């Protein structure tokens, strides 16, 4: 029997295991009720049977008659023992199996997995989102007032599980914030407050994240709730830390958490995220028009002009939303954007993959093999099969975004054409019925490939898409932006700042960072700055102040792109990932990283530009070796071998990528990869093999 990847595993008493391994025959669910799965129909457990199984699952082997004394406290010893024997016999007869093993000391069979045990295992293993997906109080509403010892244990066990959930919500909120995922951090901070509604610290965390997400009013409203709670529950006033936080919110001085960051001068939050969106009234009206007409809104602008900020603020004004972010390197791997975010949503909402119909699961397994481990999915042969695949993917997208007001795709210029085709198909399919949330896409001007441009033109001609062009800020808007930052001396620089930056908001904030770090902001406009618009040079100056390890970590991240994580960086640089703590703090303090991601793609480009050619080639080769070992996407491995100067080693991976493209009837991508491989083989003198691949190009 095979179980899919999202099933919990790996804890004593939990036998649901990975692909190819034995899994439990029975599943005991004691969170939110008490039932046993493994028969044709779920078996709802009687009160004392549930008590015995829950105890053994959580406490382990126990003297049988200790349990009997707890569950029949008013009976004599002989009666209690007889009742326990009868209980276990009835359970054995009802299910046809022995789940409680042993004589005087009994234990739960390892053929039984238990949701409460899995919750513990997930928390201890750091799988916090999966732990929080296991909801419900231990044994639900079952009452044991007549069993005082067991009732006392049940209260303690329930509190311990709630404590684990609080721990998981807190840790996941911290992790999301460190990675720069503020919507995710907010979600888990809200979960924490639900789990611990009388915690002033939980209120403070949520206030701070609301402000960092741009919702100052929500942060202040939360403070009012906190005050009321403290007054009613404890007859107390807010802690000084809470009062200091609310003062910072009012002034716009809250700072992102940067664990392990080195001491030194910190930049105000107003510079990192200006508190007021200025100069965008016309574009906001265009977005409102697209919203009313249920058209996809495509926000186009030069890098740094503020398309993401505008889209996020607009989406937040409409309700709940989620963000799909394209990353450099996505365009080389078909469906990479779609698969990455679908996997993340499946982890956060495990009921989604469990509810997929067999035909949808089968189509999705083409790009997510873990959904049908070991099963070979045949390639597509005709357009009808390709449309069926798109029907499945668009339905998955609909279910993943159900209940949201909209979803936003950022950095569309990096996205792969296959994922964008899924989005366009879903939008067209569900447009009339209104079954899909509104869509807002953000893209660099001139950044779309010809294939993606063709998709957007067809959608615009069909009335499904509206272009929203974003221009740099006017001189008046630059003045308003500087005034909103509440920085001494900044407002007086509006004229010089407009001329120097051309009204580009990112260039404005980067210039302000430079002026503050150099101590020249309050002294007026400096005599010397890099030539106008050269924001990369300002970033380069920040890079030069980094320690060697911090700079190397950033350089690996700039080359690894979508595959980057600290474990991979440790393997490439041959150091322990644990040694990156101080380096990460430096990168966050310098506003190079937010969590493990670059703060802006222009920053990524500046880091990549700082690499000497020989060092860049070496890092590409080391990345290729490590990604081969990890069985990463063949197209990605090929790119690293080519960038590392080992073009011949890229050939088998280019061919493998082309074969995958062919299996999805993506003939243009397949032809490109075959042609690249053939060109390399020709240069190496392997003419016969090159000719064979050229024939494949002609066939596709």
Secondary structure as UniProt FT lines:
FT   TURN            5..6
FT   TURN            12..13
FT   TURN            19..20
FT   STRAND          26..29
FT   STRAND          35..37
FT   STRAND          43..44
FT   HELIX           47..59
FT   STRAND          62..63
FT   HELIX           64..71
FT   TURN            72..74
FT   HELIX           77..95
FT   STRAND          100..102
FT   STRAND          105..108
FT   TURN            110..111
FT   STRAND          112..114
FT   HELIX           115..124
FT   TURN            125..126
FT   HELIX           128..132
FT   TURN            139..141
FT   TURN            145..146
FT   HELIX           148..178
FT   TURN            179..180
FT   HELIX           182..195
FT   TURN            196..198
FT   HELIX           200..212
FT   TURN            213..214
FT   HELIX           216..234
FT   HELIX           240..251
FT   TURN            259..260
FT   HELIX           269..272
FT   HELIX           281..292
FT   TURN            293..294
FT   STRAND          296..301
FT   TURN            303..304
FT   HELIX           307..318
FT   STRAND          321..325
FT   TURN            328..329
FT   HELIX           330..332
FT   TURN            334..335
FT   HELIX           336..348
FT   HELIX           351..354
FT   HELIX           358..364
FT   TURN            365..367
FT   HELIX           369..372
FT   TURN            373..374
FT   HELIX           383..400
FT   TURN            401..403
FT   STRAND          406..410
FT   HELIX           412..414
FT   HELIX           417..430
FT   TURN            431..434
FT   STRAND          438..444
FT   TURN            445..446
FT   HELIX           450..461
FT   TURN            462..463
FT   STRAND          465..469
FT   HELIX           475..485
FT   TURN            488..490
FT   HELIX           491..493
FT   HELIX           494..501
FT   TURN            502..503
FT   HELIX           505..517
FT   TURN            518..519
FT   HELIX           521..523
FT   TURN            532..533
FT   HELIX           535..544
FT   HELIX           548..560
FT   HELIX           561..563
FT   HELIX           566..573
FT   HELIX           577..580
FT   HELIX           581..589
FT   TURN            590..591
FT   STRAND          593..594
FT   TURN            595..596
FT   STRAND          597..598
FT   HELIX           601..609
FT   HELIX           613..629
FT   TURN            630..631
FT   HELIX           634..643
FT   TURN            644..645
FT   HELIX           647..663
FT   TURN            664..665
FT   HELIX           667..683
FT   TURN            684..685
FT   HELIX           687..699
//
